Amino acid sequence: MPKEHPHIVIAIDGPAASGKSSVARTLARKLRYVYVNTGAMYRAVTWLALEKGVPPLDAGRVQQLLHFTEMECGVRDGESTILLDGVDPTPHLVSEAVNGNVSAIASIPDVRRLLVKKQRAYAFDYDVVMEGRDIGSAVFPETPYKFYIDASAEVRALRRARQGLQDSITSRDKQDSTRRASPLIIAEDAHVIDSSNLTVEGVTGEIFGRLKQKGLPLGEL
Ligand code: DC
């Protein structure tokens, strides 16, 4: 780990509705690390653009909007938080409008540059479990603890439907995997887990086994 990131980073990547959020949150709680949801950051910027009437496909205007917005990324109760000009966008992050536009926002290189900086800053202060699309491949390529959680398209669609959310995960995945800036890929050294037939505990257990193997001190866990 380079000196500027003295803390432990566990990277959890994967497509939409692969179960990575539940796994990352459970893991972070057990380890007492901070859980960082990077998807929420891209969603927050998407919400801001929609709220201010800025078209998500207009990269120049989105960048300008961000330039004039104060973004505070923090931690509360062991989880990442975000405020935009003092406003907490959390209640709006899984709306249909945000789901439909977040991939466009996430493909803007300047947006990614800014958010990646904020994501890396967490590891200055905390041990983290960070989930997203590019954590192992681009945000913390140096971490030895990388996981890629997958699940079949059917299982993922079913999981979203059970959450009662309108989310076109197939088109979002396609956009996220084919964009030019840090697309969703499986990092070469990531441990891949297919969660289609596993519970959250099952996946978390497999990750613990792997972390132990890699020599991460896990105490009583
Ligand atoms: O994990 P999620 O479904 O909440 O993420 C929402 C979108 O944000 C996803 O479609 C792609 C983008 N994203 C990204 O590009 N990079 C990340 N590290 C996390 C999310």
Residues whose N, C-alpha, C, O or C-beta is under 5 A from the ligand:
A	BS01	DC	A16 T38 G39 A40 Y42 V102 S103 A106 E131 G132 R133 D134 R172 D176
